[in-house]
Amino acid sequence: MLLQTIHSPEDLKKIPEKKLKILAQEMRNKIIEVVGHNGGHLASNLGVIELTIALHRIFNSPQDAIIWDVSHQSYPHKLLTGRYDIFSTLRTKNGMSGFTRISESPHDYFDAGHASSSISSALGLLASWKLQGRNDKVVAVIGDGALTGGMAYEGLNHAGQLAENLIVIVNDNQMSISPNTGSISRYLSHLTMSVYYQTLRYKIDRFVDKIPYFNRFLGKLIFRLKRGLKGLLLTNNLFIDLGFEYVGPLNGHDIEQMERTLQRVKKMRKPVVMHVVTKKGKGYSPAENDPASFHGVGAFNIMDGVMEKFDTLSFTEAFSRKIVALAEKDDKIVSITAAMSKGTGLDAFSRHFKDRFFDVGIAEEHAVTFAGGLAAGGLVPVVAIYSTFIQRSIDQIIEDIALQNRHVVLVFDRCGAVPSDGETHQGIFDISLLRPIPNMTILSIVSEADLGICLEWALHEAKGPVAIRWPKLTCPSELPVFAKDILVGRGLLLHSDEFAPAVSATLSSELERRKKKSVKKLLFVCTGSIYSEVRTAARSILLKGIPSDIFIVRFIKPFDESYFVSIARQYDYVVFVEDGVRIGGISEYLDVVLHKNAYTSLLQTKVFAFPDHFTTNGSRAQILEEAGLDPEYIANAVLLDIGKTDVRKNAKAK
């Protein structure tokens, strides 16, 4: 097996050209095998295998830097840079990341995970090298989908003035996550059709290469001729206008053609854009036929591509159903996504209300400001974005939405712990980022019924900007309290006989029999996205003979402090559990609120939230365990505080 013999790019360069197609197939088989078992990004990786082989055969990584935008398509790169032996651990706890990671290999220059950053990172690295006298190449590989992000053009604009050793590979597959839309996609498609120039250019280059004496006069003449041809056949080429040499389009699955072109590009003394056309999902028919579904997948059957299905309803599906139902009754509701209609649950909306659905591409900042404009015109926009990606548009939320008090509904999927995708995709910062913003309302959802009530309130009764957050999780079983009407600033109080009736009844009987009136009463206070874990912890504590209730923070902001204090005064111990970072979160704030009240001077409190460090790979349960937010740890830590039991060995102290 060729792939097993490759421990570095130097080994790859020793493989005869005639065997490269065999190697490419071995890489496809390995990626399909591991992603089928572990889940991961499949279609994007299958599409760049030949490109990755060509890059590593022509350039000298890590002396030359290869930088992958987003880097979810870096699996082939990892297989060729000494990580074959650990590839089966992809996306598992303590295993190989699904993105480039500095800690994994010197061939990974950046910890990537969000789109449109590669050109800026590459340019900064190149400028640093230049100042230190290095003359190595930097290659940024960016997809056509990531080119919809404004940061990519900021980098291109700067690079055209500054970088002579920069090569930007535009991987054109007409896809980001959802199919690409907009002018950039059409522009690249136009360039893709301009093959006449490239054919003629190669003929000229081959002719010139055969001339034994290449003097300066002939060089200038050939250069001017090629520029003239570009002007004729590639009018209005954006990359040329920005100061780049444009090469392409090339067949991204033709290794020989790419190697030949990269050899020439490597010798150029100016920044170059190399346009490569690839097919997402190449070589695996289920992914080729449905690249959007096979962009990021869970485990699936390799033989037929059938993915695991679950009967339970996810929060994403619950939102999808509700937004369609509401939009059928109100034609002012419009929706916006940033290239993620399926992932955010807006694909059904897009089919039902084509004219009221906007996919802006990977451009979260634009999505938010665009929504502000829609609101100014009298519509009610719903912007659906993952929590991790909304971080990119905090300035727009402040300046273009909150400052002007625009009625925009922001819905955040993937809040809290996000399994398998590592540090860059955790949804743990949105609460701390949004809480300080004036005019902002923040809601935390606990169930399907709660989601429906809160979404309807946000659309029809709320004023100004509203953010609604939920986890990547299935909806819990419904309780009557979850369907309680909105009272602004107030949460949902669950007594133990509601969420654990059998345990609560047994406890009540035991307490009555023993006539113990000095037993401490405990109140859990949690955000909706971590209710399932808190319920499990509360049940464990009930079984130890301690009455425990749960208060779900429906309104993170505004928050009715007086109402909350009136509830908390009925308990001896209040435990806060939040699926966001502790610093700047709601739990730490409410802990202070309680201790400001004189009558709570004897009240015990404890805060559980994500600590001040980044989270690594793992399942949801593993991520929460690492953060000290799993049910067992919470229950044992609380019981230790009130003298009932010891915490488990080696648990992290809070």
C-alpha positions as CSV (number, residue, x, y, z in Angstrom):
1,M,0.0,0.0,0.0
2,L,1.6,3.3,-1.1
3,L,-0.1,5.5,1.5
4,Q,1.4,3.6,4.4
5,T,4.9,4.3,3.0
6,I,4.5,8.1,3.2
7,H,5.8,9.6,6.4
8,S,6.5,13.1,4.9
9,P,6.2,15.0,1.7
10,E,9.7,13.8,0.8
11,D,8.4,10.3,0.6
12,L,5.6,11.4,-1.7
13,K,8.1,12.9,-4.1
14,K,9.8,9.5,-4.6
15,I,6.6,7.9,-5.9
16,P,6.6,7.5,-9.7
17,E,4.1,9.7,-11.5
18,K,2.3,6.6,-13.0
19,K,1.4,5.5,-9.5
20,L,-0.1,8.8,-8.3
21,K,-3.6,7.8,-9.4
22,I,-3.3,4.7,-7.3
23,L,-2.2,6.8,-4.3
24,A,-5.1,9.1,-4.8
25,Q,-7.5,6.2,-4.7
26,E,-5.9,4.8,-1.5
27,M,-6.3,8.2,0.1
28,R,-10.0,8.4,-0.9
29,N,-10.6,4.9,0.5
30,K,-9.0,5.8,3.8
31,I,-10.8,9.1,4.2
32,I,-14.2,7.4,3.4
33,E,-13.4,4.6,5.8
34,V,-12.5,6.9,8.8
35,V,-15.2,9.5,8.2
36,G,-17.8,6.8,7.8
37,H,-16.9,5.6,11.3
38,N,-16.1,8.8,13.1
39,G,-18.1,11.4,11.1
40,G,-16.4,14.5,9.7
41,H,-16.1,16.6,6.6
42,L,-16.2,14.2,3.6
43,A,-17.1,15.9,0.3
44,S,-14.6,18.8,0.6
45,N,-11.7,16.4,1.4
46,L,-12.5,14.1,-1.5
47,G,-12.4,17.0,-3.8
48,V,-8.9,18.2,-3.0
49,I,-6.9,14.9,-3.0
50,E,-5.1,15.5,-6.4
51,L,-4.6,19.1,-5.6
52,T,-3.0,18.2,-2.3
53,I,-0.7,15.6,-3.9
54,A,0.5,18.2,-6.5
55,L,1.1,20.9,-3.9
56,H,3.2,18.6,-1.7
57,R,5.2,17.3,-4.6
58,I,6.1,20.8,-5.9
59,F,6.6,22.7,-2.7
60,N,8.8,22.0,0.2
61,S,6.5,21.9,3.2
62,P,7.1,23.0,5.9
63,Q,9.9,25.3,4.6
64,D,7.2,26.5,2.2
65,A,3.9,27.0,4.0
66,I,0.6,25.6,2.8
67,I,-2.3,27.3,4.5
68,W,-5.8,25.8,4.2
69,D,-8.7,28.2,4.5
70,V,-11.2,26.9,7.1
71,S,-9.0,23.7,7.0
72,H,-11.9,21.3,7.1
73,Q,-10.4,20.0,3.8
74,S,-7.0,19.2,5.3
75,Y,-7.4,15.4,5.7
76,P,-5.4,14.6,2.5
77,H,-2.7,17.1,3.8
78,K,-2.6,15.3,7.1
79,L,-2.2,11.9,5.4
80,L,0.8,13.2,3.4
81,T,2.5,14.8,6.4
82,G,3.2,11.9,8.7
83,R,-0.3,11.4,10.3
84,Y,-1.4,8.2,8.6
85,D,-0.9,6.2,11.8
86,I,-3.2,8.4,13.9
87,F,-5.7,9.2,11.2
88,S,-8.2,6.7,12.6
89,T,-8.5,8.9,15.7
90,L,-9.9,11.8,13.6
91,R,-12.2,14.0,15.7
92,T,-12.1,11.9,18.8
93,K,-11.0,13.0,22.3
94,N,-7.2,13.3,22.4
95,G,-7.1,12.2,18.7
96,M,-6.4,14.0,15.5
97,S,-8.3,17.2,14.9
98,G,-10.6,17.7,11.9
99,F,-8.8,21.0,11.2
100,T,-5.2,22.1,11.0
101,R,-3.6,22.4,14.5
102,I,-0.2,23.8,15.3
103,S,0.3,21.3,18.1
104,E,-0.1,18.4,15.6
105,S,2.6,19.1,13.0
106,P,5.1,21.7,11.8
107,H,3.2,21.4,8.5
108,D,0.2,23.1,10.1
109,Y,1.0,26.8,10.5
110,F,-2.3,27.9,12.0
111,D,-5.2,26.7,14.1
112,A,-8.0,27.3,11.6
113,G,-11.7,26.6,11.6
114,H,-13.5,29.7,10.3
115,A,-13.6,30.8,6.7
116,S,-12.0,33.6,4.7
117,S,-8.9,34.1,6.9
118,S,-6.2,32.2,4.9
119,I,-5.0,35.0,2.6
120,S,-4.5,37.4,5.5
121,S,-2.7,34.8,7.6
122,A,-0.5,33.8,4.6
123,L,0.3,37.4,3.9
124,G,1.3,38.1,7.5
125,L,3.5,35.0,7.6
126,L,5.1,36.0,4.3
127,A,5.8,39.6,5.4
128,S,7.4,38.3,8.6
129,W,9.7,35.9,6.6
130,K,10.6,38.7,4.2
131,L,11.7,41.0,7.0
132,Q,13.9,38.1,8.3
133,G,15.5,37.5,4.9
134,R,13.6,34.3,4.0
135,N,12.6,33.8,0.4
136,D,10.3,30.7,0.8
137,K,6.8,30.5,-0.8
138,V,3.5,30.7,1.0
139,V,0.5,29.0,-0.6
140,A,-3.1,29.9,0.6
141,V,-5.8,27.4,-0.5
142,I,-9.2,29.1,-0.4
143,G,-12.5,27.8,-1.7
144,D,-14.9,29.8,-3.9
145,G,-17.4,29.7,-1.0
146,A,-14.9,31.4,1.4
147,L,-14.4,34.1,-1.2
148,T,-17.8,35.4,-0.3
149,G,-16.3,36.6,3.0
150,G,-15.2,40.2,3.0
151,M,-11.9,39.4,4.8
152,A,-10.7,37.5,1.8
153,Y,-10.8,40.6,-0.3
154,E,-9.1,42.7,2.4
155,G,-6.3,40.2,2.2
156,L,-6.2,40.1,-1.6
157,N,-6.2,43.9,-1.8
158,H,-3.2,44.2,0.5
159,A,-1.4,41.2,-1.0
160,G,-1.4,42.7,-4.5
161,Q,0.7,45.5,-3.2
162,L,3.0,43.6,-0.9
163,A,3.5,39.9,-1.6
164,E,5.8,38.6,-4.4
165,N,6.0,35.0,-3.0
166,L,2.3,34.5,-2.3
167,I,0.3,32.0,-4.3
168,V,-3.4,31.9,-3.8
169,I,-5.1,28.7,-4.9
170,V,-8.8,29.3,-5.6
171,N,-10.5,25.9,-5.2
172,D,-13.6,26.4,-7.3
173,N,-16.2,23.7,-6.6
174,Q,-19.3,25.8,-6.7
175,M,-20.0,24.9,-3.1
176,S,-19.3,26.2,0.4
177,I,-21.6,24.2,2.6
178,S,-24.8,25.0,0.8
179,P,-24.5,25.7,-3.0
180,N,-22.8,29.0,-3.6
181,T,-24.9,31.9,-4.6
182,G,-24.3,35.5,-5.7
183,S,-22.0,37.4,-8.1
184,I,-18.7,35.8,-7.0
185,S,-19.9,32.3,-7.9
186,R,-21.1,33.5,-11.3
187,Y,-17.8,35.4,-11.8
188,L,-15.7,32.3,-11.2
189,S,-18.0,30.3,-13.4
190,H,-17.3,32.9,-16.2
191,L,-13.6,32.5,-15.7
192,T,-13.9,28.8,-15.7
193,M,-15.3,28.9,-19.2
194,S,-12.3,31.0,-20.4
195,V,-10.2,28.0,-21.4
196,Y,-9.1,29.5,-24.8
197,Y,-6.6,31.9,-23.2
198,Q,-5.0,29.1,-21.1
199,T,-4.7,26.8,-24.1
200,L,-3.0,29.4,-26.1
201,R,-0.8,30.5,-23.2
202,Y,0.5,27.0,-22.7
203,K,1.4,26.7,-26.4
204,I,3.3,30.0,-26.2
205,D,5.1,28.9,-23.0
206,R,6.1,25.5,-24.5
207,F,7.4,27.3,-27.6
208,V,9.4,29.8,-25.5
209,D,10.9,27.0,-23.4
210,K,12.4,25.4,-26.6
211,I,14.2,28.6,-27.5
212,P,17.9,28.2,-26.4
213,Y,18.6,31.9,-25.9
214,F,15.9,33.7,-24.0
215,N,17.0,37.4,-24.0
216,R,15.4,40.3,-22.2
217,F,13.8,41.6,-25.4
218,L,12.0,38.4,-26.1
219,G,10.9,38.0,-22.5
220,K,9.3,41.4,-22.5
221,L,7.6,40.7,-25.9
222,I,6.1,37.4,-24.7
223,F,4.9,39.1,-21.4
224,R,3.2,41.9,-23.3
225,L,1.6,39.4,-25.7
226,K,0.2,37.3,-22.9
227,R,-1.2,40.5,-21.2
228,G,-2.8,41.5,-24.4
229,L,-4.4,38.1,-24.8
230,K,-5.7,38.4,-21.2
231,G,-7.2,41.7,-22.0
232,L,-9.0,40.2,-25.0
233,L,-10.2,36.9,-23.5
234,L,-10.3,37.6,-19.8
235,T,-11.8,41.1,-19.6
236,N,-12.4,42.6,-16.1
237,N,-10.4,39.9,-14.3
238,L,-10.7,41.0,-10.6
239,F,-7.5,39.2,-9.6
240,I,-5.4,40.9,-12.3
241,D,-6.9,44.3,-11.3
242,L,-5.7,43.6,-7.8
243,G,-2.1,43.1,-8.9
244,F,-2.0,39.3,-9.2
245,E,-1.0,37.1,-12.1
246,Y,-4.0,34.9,-12.9
247,V,-3.4,31.3,-14.0
248,G,-6.3,29.0,-14.8
249,P,-8.8,27.6,-14.8
250,L,-7.1,24.1,-14.3
251,N,-8.6,20.7,-13.9
252,G,-8.1,20.1,-10.2
253,H,-8.1,16.3,-10.6
254,D,-5.3,16.3,-13.2
255,I,-2.1,15.9,-11.2
256,E,0.2,16.2,-14.1
257,Q,-1.3,19.5,-15.4
258,M,-1.3,21.0,-11.9
259,E,2.3,20.0,-11.2
260,R,3.4,21.5,-14.5
261,T,1.6,24.7,-13.8
262,L,2.8,24.9,-10.2
263,Q,6.4,24.5,-11.3
264,R,6.0,27.6,-13.5
265,V,4.0,29.5,-10.8
266,K,6.7,28.8,-8.2
267,K,9.2,30.7,-10.3
268,M,7.1,33.9,-10.7
269,R,8.3,37.0,-8.8
270,K,4.8,38.4,-8.1
271,P,1.7,37.3,-6.3
272,V,-0.3,34.7,-8.2
273,V,-3.9,33.4,-8.2
274,M,-4.2,29.9,-9.5
275,H,-7.8,29.0,-10.3
276,V,-8.5,25.2,-9.9
277,V,-11.8,23.6,-10.7
278,T,-12.6,20.5,-8.6
279,K,-15.7,18.4,-7.9
280,K,-16.8,18.1,-4.3
281,G,-17.2,14.5,-3.2
282,K,-15.0,13.3,-6.1
283,G,-14.8,9.5,-6.3
284,Y,-17.7,8.6,-3.9
285,S,-21.0,8.8,-5.7
286,P,-23.3,9.5,-2.7
287,A,-21.1,12.6,-1.9
288,E,-20.8,13.7,-5.5
289,N,-24.6,13.5,-5.9
290,D,-25.3,15.3,-2.6
291,P,-22.3,17.3,-1.5
292,A,-24.2,19.5,0.8
293,S,-25.4,16.6,2.9
294,F,-21.9,15.1,2.9
295,H,-20.1,18.3,3.8
296,G,-20.1,17.6,7.5
297,V,-21.6,14.2,8.4
298,G,-22.0,11.8,11.3
299,A,-21.3,8.1,10.9
300,F,-22.7,6.5,7.8
301,N,-22.8,3.2,5.9
302,I,-19.9,3.3,3.5
303,M,-21.5,0.8,1.1
304,D,-24.5,3.1,0.2
305,G,-23.8,6.4,2.0
306,V,-26.9,6.0,4.2
307,M,-26.4,8.1,7.3
308,E,-27.6,7.2,10.8
309,K,-31.1,8.4,11.5
310,F,-32.7,9.1,14.8
311,D,-36.4,9.2,15.7
312,T,-36.0,12.0,18.2
313,L,-36.6,15.6,17.2
314,S,-33.6,18.0,17.2
315,F,-33.8,21.7,18.1
316,T,-32.8,22.5,14.5
317,E,-35.7,20.5,13.2
318,A,-38.1,22.0,15.7
319,F,-37.0,25.5,14.6
320,S,-37.4,24.5,10.9
321,R,-41.0,23.5,11.5
322,K,-42.0,26.5,13.6
323,I,-40.5,29.2,11.4
324,V,-42.3,27.8,8.3
325,A,-45.6,27.7,10.2
326,L,-45.2,31.3,11.4
327,A,-44.1,32.5,8.0
328,E,-47.3,31.0,6.4
329,K,-49.4,33.4,8.6
330,D,-47.1,36.4,8.3
331,D,-45.6,37.5,5.0
332,K,-43.3,40.0,6.7
333,I,-41.1,37.3,8.1
334,V,-38.0,36.8,6.0
335,S,-35.0,34.6,6.7
336,I,-31.2,34.9,6.2
337,T,-28.4,32.3,6.3
338,A,-24.7,32.5,5.7
339,A,-24.3,29.5,3.4
340,M,-25.8,27.1,5.9
341,S,-29.5,26.6,5.0
342,K,-29.5,22.9,6.0
343,G,-27.4,23.2,9.0
344,T,-29.5,26.0,10.5
345,G,-32.9,24.4,9.5
346,L,-33.8,27.1,6.9
347,D,-33.8,24.7,4.0
348,A,-37.6,24.1,4.4
349,F,-38.2,27.8,4.6
350,S,-36.2,28.3,1.4
351,R,-38.4,25.9,-0.5
352,H,-41.7,27.3,0.8
353,F,-40.8,31.0,0.5
354,K,-38.1,31.4,-2.1
355,D,-38.5,35.1,-2.5
356,R,-38.3,35.7,1.3
357,F,-35.2,33.6,1.8
358,F,-31.7,35.0,1.4
359,D,-28.4,33.0,1.4
360,V,-25.7,35.6,1.6
361,G,-22.8,33.2,1.4
362,I,-20.1,33.0,4.0
363,A,-20.6,36.6,5.1
364,E,-21.9,36.7,8.6
365,E,-21.1,40.4,9.0
366,H,-23.1,41.3,5.9
367,A,-25.9,39.0,7.0
368,V,-26.5,41.0,10.2
369,T,-26.2,44.4,8.6
370,F,-28.4,43.3,5.7
371,A,-31.0,42.2,8.3
372,G,-30.9,45.6,9.8
373,G,-31.7,47.1,6.4
374,L,-34.6,44.7,6.0
375,A,-36.0,45.7,9.4
376,A,-35.6,49.3,8.5
377,G,-37.9,48.6,5.5
378,G,-40.6,47.1,7.6
379,L,-39.9,43.4,7.5
380,V,-39.1,41.0,10.3
381,P,-35.8,39.3,9.5
382,V,-34.7,36.0,11.1
383,V,-30.9,35.5,10.9
384,A,-29.9,31.8,11.5
385,I,-26.2,31.3,12.2
386,Y,-24.2,28.9,14.4
387,S,-23.1,30.4,17.7
388,T,-19.4,30.0,16.8
389,F,-19.8,32.0,13.6
390,I,-21.9,34.9,15.1
391,Q,-18.6,35.9,16.8
392,R,-17.6,37.4,13.5
393,S,-20.4,39.9,13.4
394,I,-20.4,41.3,17.0
395,D,-19.6,44.8,15.7
396,Q,-22.5,44.7,13.2
397,I,-24.8,43.5,16.0
398,I,-23.8,46.5,18.1
399,E,-23.6,49.2,15.5
400,D,-26.2,48.2,12.8
401,I,-28.8,46.4,15.0
402,A,-28.7,47.2,18.7
403,L,-27.7,50.9,18.5
404,Q,-30.6,51.5,16.1
405,N,-32.9,49.2,18.0
406,R,-33.8,47.3,14.9
407,H,-36.3,44.4,15.3
408,V,-34.0,41.6,14.1
409,V,-34.3,38.0,15.4
410,L,-31.0,36.2,15.6
411,V,-31.2,32.5,16.2
412,F,-28.1,30.6,17.3
413,D,-27.7,26.9,16.7
414,R,-24.9,24.8,18.2
415,C,-24.7,26.7,21.5
416,G,-22.7,25.3,24.3
417,A,-20.7,22.1,23.8
418,V,-20.3,21.1,20.2
419,P,-19.1,17.5,19.6
420,S,-16.1,16.6,17.5
421,D,-15.2,19.9,15.8
422,G,-12.8,21.1,18.5
423,E,-11.8,24.5,19.8
424,T,-12.9,26.6,16.9
425,H,-16.5,25.5,16.8
426,Q,-17.7,25.6,20.4
427,G,-20.7,27.8,21.1
428,I,-19.6,29.0,24.5
429,F,-19.0,32.7,24.0
430,D,-22.3,34.2,22.7
431,I,-23.7,34.9,26.2
432,S,-20.7,36.9,27.3
433,L,-20.4,38.7,24.0
434,L,-24.0,39.8,23.8
435,R,-25.0,40.4,27.4
436,P,-23.3,43.9,27.6
437,I,-25.0,45.2,24.5
438,P,-27.8,47.7,25.2
439,N,-31.3,47.0,23.8
440,M,-30.4,43.3,23.4
441,T,-32.8,40.5,24.5
442,I,-31.3,37.0,24.9
443,L,-33.5,33.9,25.3
444,S,-32.3,30.4,26.2
445,I,-34.5,27.5,25.0
446,V,-35.2,24.3,26.8
447,S,-37.7,22.3,24.6
448,E,-39.6,22.3,21.4
449,A,-42.6,23.9,23.0
450,D,-40.5,26.6,24.7
451,L,-38.8,27.3,21.3
452,G,-42.1,27.8,19.6
453,I,-43.4,30.2,22.3
454,C,-40.2,32.2,22.5
455,L,-39.8,32.4,18.7
456,E,-43.4,33.6,18.3
457,W,-42.9,36.2,21.0
458,A,-39.7,37.4,19.5
459,L,-41.3,37.9,16.1
460,H,-44.6,39.4,17.1
461,E,-44.3,41.0,20.5
462,A,-40.6,41.9,21.1
463,K,-39.1,45.3,20.3
464,G,-35.6,45.7,19.1
465,P,-33.0,42.9,18.6
466,V,-33.6,39.4,20.0
467,A,-31.2,36.5,20.2
468,I,-32.4,32.9,20.8
469,R,-30.0,30.2,21.5
470,W,-30.2,26.3,21.5
471,P,-27.8,23.4,21.5
472,K,-26.9,20.7,18.9
473,L,-29.1,18.2,20.7
474,T,-32.4,16.5,20.7
475,C,-35.3,18.1,22.4
476,P,-36.0,16.8,25.9
477,S,-39.4,15.3,26.8
478,E,-42.0,18.0,27.3
479,L,-43.2,19.1,30.7
480,P,-46.3,21.5,31.1
481,V,-44.1,24.2,32.5
482,F,-42.1,24.4,29.3
483,A,-45.2,25.8,27.6
484,K,-45.7,28.5,30.1
485,D,-46.5,31.9,28.6
486,I,-43.8,34.5,28.3
487,L,-43.2,36.8,31.3
488,V,-40.4,39.2,30.3
489,G,-37.3,38.6,32.4
490,R,-38.6,35.6,34.1
491,G,-37.6,31.9,33.9
492,L,-39.2,28.6,34.4
493,L,-39.3,26.9,37.8
494,L,-39.5,23.1,37.9
495,H,-40.2,21.4,41.2
496,S,-38.8,17.9,41.6
497,D,-42.2,16.3,41.4
498,E,-42.4,17.6,37.8
499,F,-39.0,16.4,36.4
500,A,-38.5,13.4,38.7
501,P,-41.9,12.4,40.0
502,A,-41.1,8.9,41.2
503,V,-37.9,10.0,43.0
504,S,-39.6,13.0,44.5
505,A,-42.5,11.0,45.8
506,T,-40.2,8.5,47.5
507,L,-38.1,11.3,49.0
508,S,-41.2,13.1,50.3
509,S,-42.5,9.9,52.0
510,E,-39.1,9.3,53.6
511,L,-38.8,12.9,54.9
512,E,-42.4,12.7,56.3
513,R,-41.6,9.4,58.0
514,R,-38.4,10.7,59.5
515,K,-40.0,14.1,60.3
516,K,-36.8,15.8,59.4
517,K,-37.3,19.5,59.0
518,S,-33.7,20.6,58.9
519,V,-32.9,19.0,55.5
520,K,-31.4,21.6,53.2
521,K,-33.3,22.6,50.1
522,L,-31.3,23.0,46.8
523,L,-32.1,25.1,43.7
524,F,-30.3,24.5,40.4
525,V,-30.3,27.5,38.1
526,C,-29.3,26.7,34.5
527,T,-29.5,27.9,30.9
528,G,-31.8,25.8,28.7
529,S,-29.1,24.2,26.6
530,I,-27.7,22.3,29.6
531,Y,-31.0,21.3,31.2
532,S,-30.6,17.6,30.4
533,E,-27.4,17.3,32.3
534,V,-28.7,19.4,35.2
535,R,-31.8,17.2,35.5
536,T,-29.6,14.1,35.8
537,A,-27.5,15.8,38.5
538,A,-30.6,16.9,40.4
539,R,-32.1,13.4,40.3
540,S,-28.8,12.0,41.8
541,I,-29.0,14.5,44.6
542,L,-32.7,13.7,45.2
543,L,-31.7,10.1,45.6
544,K,-29.3,11.2,48.4
545,G,-32.3,12.6,50.3
546,I,-31.9,16.3,49.4
547,P,-34.9,18.2,47.9
548,S,-33.8,19.8,44.6
549,D,-35.6,22.0,42.2
550,I,-34.6,23.6,38.9
551,F,-34.9,27.1,37.7
552,I,-34.4,27.5,33.9
553,V,-33.1,30.9,32.8
554,R,-35.4,31.6,29.9
555,F,-34.5,35.3,29.8
556,I,-30.7,35.8,30.0
557,K,-31.4,39.5,29.3
558,P,-33.4,41.3,30.5
559,F,-33.5,39.5,33.8
560,D,-36.1,40.1,36.6
561,E,-33.8,40.1,39.6
562,S,-36.5,40.7,42.2
563,Y,-38.5,37.8,41.0
564,F,-35.4,35.6,41.0
565,V,-34.4,36.6,44.5
566,S,-37.9,35.9,45.8
567,I,-37.6,32.3,44.6
568,A,-34.0,31.9,45.7
569,R,-34.8,33.0,49.3
570,Q,-36.8,29.7,49.7
571,Y,-33.7,27.6,49.4
572,D,-30.5,27.0,51.4
573,Y,-28.2,26.3,48.5
574,V,-28.2,27.7,44.9
575,V,-26.2,26.0,42.2
576,F,-25.6,27.8,38.9
577,V,-24.9,25.8,35.7
578,E,-24.2,27.5,32.4
579,D,-23.3,26.2,29.0
580,G,-21.1,29.3,28.3
581,V,-17.9,30.7,29.6
582,R,-17.9,31.7,33.2
583,I,-16.2,35.1,32.7
584,G,-19.0,37.5,31.7
585,G,-21.7,34.9,31.8
586,I,-25.1,35.0,33.4
587,S,-24.3,32.6,36.3
588,E,-21.5,34.7,37.8
589,Y,-23.7,37.8,37.6
590,L,-26.6,36.1,39.3
591,D,-24.3,34.8,42.0
592,V,-23.3,38.4,42.8
593,V,-27.0,39.4,42.7
594,L,-27.8,36.9,45.5
595,H,-24.9,37.9,47.7
596,K,-25.8,41.5,47.5
597,N,-29.0,40.8,49.4
598,A,-28.5,40.9,53.2
599,Y,-30.8,37.9,53.9
600,T,-28.7,35.6,51.7
601,S,-25.6,36.1,53.8
602,L,-25.9,32.5,55.0
603,L,-26.9,31.1,51.5
604,Q,-24.5,28.7,49.9
605,T,-23.9,29.1,46.2
606,K,-21.7,27.4,43.6
607,V,-21.0,28.3,39.9
608,F,-20.4,25.7,37.1
609,A,-19.5,27.1,33.7
610,F,-16.8,26.7,31.0
611,P,-13.4,27.6,32.5
612,D,-10.9,30.0,31.0
613,H,-9.3,27.8,28.3
614,F,-10.2,26.5,24.9
615,T,-12.0,23.1,24.5
616,T,-10.6,20.2,22.5
617,N,-12.1,17.4,20.5
618,G,-14.6,15.0,22.0
619,S,-18.2,14.0,22.3
620,R,-20.6,16.3,24.1
621,A,-20.3,14.2,27.2
622,Q,-16.5,14.3,27.0
623,I,-16.4,18.0,26.5
624,L,-18.6,18.6,29.5
625,E,-16.6,16.2,31.6
626,E,-13.4,18.1,30.7
627,A,-15.1,21.4,31.7
628,G,-16.4,20.0,35.0
629,L,-20.0,20.3,33.7
630,D,-21.0,16.6,33.5
631,P,-23.8,15.5,35.8
632,E,-21.7,13.2,37.9
633,Y,-19.2,15.8,38.7
634,I,-21.8,18.5,39.5
635,A,-23.7,16.2,41.8
636,N,-20.6,15.0,43.7
637,A,-19.2,18.5,44.0
638,V,-22.5,19.8,45.4
639,L,-22.9,16.8,47.8
640,L,-19.4,17.4,49.0
641,D,-20.2,21.0,49.9
642,I,-23.2,19.9,52.0
643,G,-21.3,17.1,53.6
644,K,-23.0,14.1,52.1
645,T,-20.3,12.4,50.0
646,D,-16.8,12.8,48.5
647,V,-16.2,13.9,44.9
648,R,-14.9,11.3,42.6
649,K,-11.1,10.9,42.4
650,N,-9.1,13.2,40.1
651,A,-12.1,15.4,39.4
652,K,-11.3,19.0,38.5
653,A,-11.9,21.5,41.3
654,K,-14.0,24.5,40.5
